[in-house]
Amino acid sequence: MLSPKIQTNISRIIPFSLISLTFGLIYSLLEKGLLGNLKSYPSTGNAYNFTGTFFTNAITAFIFGVLVGTIEFQYFYKFFLGLRFIQKLLLKTIIYAQIVVFFLVINSLIYNSIELHTSILNKLVWIHVWAFLSSFYCWSVVLYLAAVLGVCLFYAEVSGNLGQGVLNNFFRGKYHKPVEEERIFMFLDIRSSTRIAKMIGHAKYFQMLKEYYSDLSEAIIMHSGEIYQYVGDEVIVSWNLKKGLKDNNCLQCFFAIKEAIRSRVEKYNEKFGLSPESKAGFHFGKMITGQIGVTKKDIVFTGDVLNTTSRIQELCNTYEVDLLISDDLMKRIDLHSQFQTIELADGELRGRDGKIKLFTIVPC
């Protein structure tokens, strides 16, 4: 089985390859419509064969999409994280333009080698490649590929802003009609956030939040979590019941976040004079997921489970623990020997009648 991180990376890269493949095939069909029954390109004199062009373009377009998607999410995503949109766009355009030219050369070499029935090292092949690269036709292809890249990069930015998998759900129409689901929620908060903000200043505190959210994202991805919302200094993470319970992903995620921040204590102390500490509340239950909005659409969760989880997280300070989990969720979790369970006194949730049985969990 592939790890959640690899699955996430594949799910990010596949749209790039599919977008690139689609545009590559469209270009081949448009080219066929313009050239008709011609056996060569009028601008270069190079041989033209629709079948060869179609399949060559399909293969290279797919590989091109995979390469761009891999570069985007494995390297550029983090490298350009702190830059403004226009800065990212310009720098990426320069780098991707070089990749485009490289792929055009490779594509032309392969195609002409096949058409001329000779090796790509043959001088005649390179003469045809140069004729292509020095033609207006070549640079029209570059502009076309630039438009494809624009679509891909736009997709990446929108997908990143909406959240993991949200854009795909919009396209698929998964939540066009409300759906009842069972989900696990983790409400994760920074301890003493108000005091910290006053101590270091709100501008500096906001910068700390950005780094904090960036540092914990890997742990969430690794444990199949989905970031639902950022609410000030609180992040709401969700799992469908199957993924959350598998290998105790929901609990493992919290401890992985704690470890990720602990490993960067020196960085936080150097930049902000302190290191943030996390606390979290866990609960699960049935809720309704659906798409709402007209001028601004969003996929939202509604149900008592969210309010309950938020109230459970608030009690972390009362019990002086980092983690609180409801009895309902506790009954569904199969804990390993690496965890120790501590039953606490029943808690009274703010704004609710009655009490709820709570537990905290610590690694052994």
Beta strands, then each sheet from edge to edge (+ up, - down):
strand 1: 179-190
strand 2: 226-231
strand 3: 234-240
strand 4: 278-292
strand 5: 298-302
strand 6: 323-326
strand 7: 339-343
strand 8: 347-348
strand 9: 355-356
strand 10: 358-363
sheet 1: 2+ 3- 1+ 4- 5+
sheet 2: 2+ 3- 1+ 4- 6- 10+ 7-
sheet 3: 8+ 9-
end
